[in-house]
Amino acid sequence: MEIKQAILERKSVRGYLDKPVPKEIIEDILKQGQRAVSANNTQPWEFAVITGDILKKVGEENVAAFVAGEEEDYGDATFEGVYRQRLVGVAKQLFAAMDIAREDKEKRFWWMQRGFKFFDAPCAVIMYMDEKLDEAACRFDMGCAAQNICLAAMEHGLGTCVENQAIMYQKALKKYLGLEGKRFVVGIAIGYEDPEFAANEVRSEREELENITKWYGFED
Ligand SMILES: Cc1cc2nc3c(=O)[nH]c(=O)nc-3n(C[C@H](O)[C@H](O)[C@H](O)COP(=O)(O)O)c2cc1C
């Protein structure tokens, strides 16, 4: 797959086929993840790859924590202005695709739950780093590795969704993975895209380049 095609066609996949992903494929994807840039080649990233029963249990316990209204271990930041507009914009696109009405609290609640169980993907990668590392300094590098992973997965015909929801409740992750002394940074659901799942058709919008770019030293 051409790099440009992969970059332009990557999207968050939130519905997956019930089809396992071979370990060797994930290995290949993570090796490409590791080739990302990192400040001074510090490579802060580490990966926990979860599938099968453990993934199911973590997902179920995450959902239970969400349904019980437990306090989150990792909260999403709040955004205002144009950033909030964009956030609301993609949410509206997803709800429209899934035919979820604004006032349909029950269906919205169901939709939220899906993220906590990795959208029923057959595999999830939890990205983490040593807790002694400065999170602000290393998050950039982690993000670069995450993007590599999402693009490399496409070469294997796999879809992905980077998700904070994967690490919002960490009790189950800690229970099943251990990983004391490590800081969870983000999760990535990975699997074969369900072509029938309506939300997968959403193409999120992007700002016009001219609104976010200033050019210096170029001719008019
Ligand atoms: C750090 C990060 C956290 C995210 N967390 C979630 C999440 O918890 N749930 C979710 O459905 N999508 C999540 N996403 C996916 C974004 O919503 C998605 O990337 C954005 O809407 C743009 O859509 P696209 O990926 O299809 O281009 C996350 C993405 C990033 C980069």
The ligand as an SDF file (V2000), in Angstrom:
LIG
                    3D

 31 33  0  0  0  0  0  0  0  0999 V2000
   -5.4150   10.0740   21.8480 C   0  0  0  0  0  0  0  0  0  0  0  0
   -6.6940    9.6280   21.1810 C   0  0  0  0  0  0  0  0  0  0  0  0
   -7.7140    9.1310   21.9530 C   0  0  0  0  0  0  0  0  0  0  0  0
   -8.9020    8.6890   21.3540 C   0  0  0  0  0  0  0  0  0  0  0  0
   -9.8790    8.1450   22.1450 N   0  0  0  0  0  0  0  0  0  0  0  0
  -11.0070    7.6780   21.5640 C   0  0  0  0  0  0  0  0  0  0  0  0
  -11.9780    7.0400   22.3670 C   0  0  0  0  0  0  0  0  0  0  0  0
  -11.8190    6.8930   23.5780 O   0  0  0  0  0  0  0  0  0  0  0  0
  -13.1090    6.5810   21.7610 N   0  0  0  0  0  0  0  0  0  0  0  0
  -13.2960    6.7160   20.4090 C   0  0  0  0  0  0  0  0  0  0  0  0
  -14.3440    6.2760   19.9160 O   0  0  0  0  0  0  0  0  0  0  0  0
  -12.3760    7.3030   19.6170 N   0  0  0  0  0  0  0  0  0  0  0  0
  -11.2260    7.7740   20.1570 C   0  0  0  0  0  0  0  0  0  0  0  0
  -10.2500    8.3520   19.3750 N   0  0  0  0  0  0  0  0  0  0  0  0
  -10.4450    8.4500   17.9210 C   0  0  0  0  0  0  0  0  0  0  0  0
  -10.7920    9.8680   17.5010 C   0  0  0  0  0  0  0  0  0  0  0  0
  -12.1280   10.1600   17.8790 O   0  0  0  0  0  0  0  0  0  0  0  0
  -10.6050    9.9930   15.9730 C   0  0  0  0  0  0  0  0  0  0  0  0
   -9.2470    9.8340   15.6660 O   0  0  0  0  0  0  0  0  0  0  0  0
  -11.0810   11.3420   15.4350 C   0  0  0  0  0  0  0  0  0  0  0  0
  -12.4540   11.5020   15.6150 O   0  0  0  0  0  0  0  0  0  0  0  0
  -10.7730   11.4920   13.9440 C   0  0  0  0  0  0  0  0  0  0  0  0
  -11.3810   10.4440   13.2210 O   0  0  0  0  0  0  0  0  0  0  0  0
  -10.5290    9.4430   12.3260 P   0  0  0  0  0  0  0  0  0  0  0  0
   -9.5690    8.7050   13.2290 O   0  0  0  0  0  0  0  0  0  0  0  0
  -11.5580    8.5140   11.7260 O   0  0  0  0  0  0  0  0  0  0  0  0
   -9.7950   10.2430   11.3060 O   0  0  0  0  0  0  0  0  0  0  0  0
   -9.0630    8.7910   19.9470 C   0  0  0  0  0  0  0  0  0  0  0  0
   -8.0030    9.2990   19.1760 C   0  0  0  0  0  0  0  0  0  0  0  0
   -6.8330    9.7180   19.7860 C   0  0  0  0  0  0  0  0  0  0  0  0
   -5.7040   10.2460   18.9300 C   0  0  0  0  0  0  0  0  0  0  0  0
  1  2  1  0
  2  3  1  0
  2 30  2  0
  3  4  2  0
  4  5  1  0
  4 28  1  0
  5  6  2  0
  6  7  1  0
  6 13  1  0
  7  8  2  0
  7  9  1  0
  9 10  1  0
 10 11  2  0
 10 12  1  0
 12 13  2  0
 13 14  1  0
 14 15  1  0
 14 28  1  0
 15 16  1  0
 16 17  1  0
 16 18  1  0
 18 19  1  0
 18 20  1  0
 20 21  1  0
 20 22  1  0
 22 23  1  0
 23 24  1  0
 24 25  2  0
 24 26  1  0
 24 27  1  0
 28 29  2  0
 29 30  1  0
 30 31  1  0
M  END
$$$$
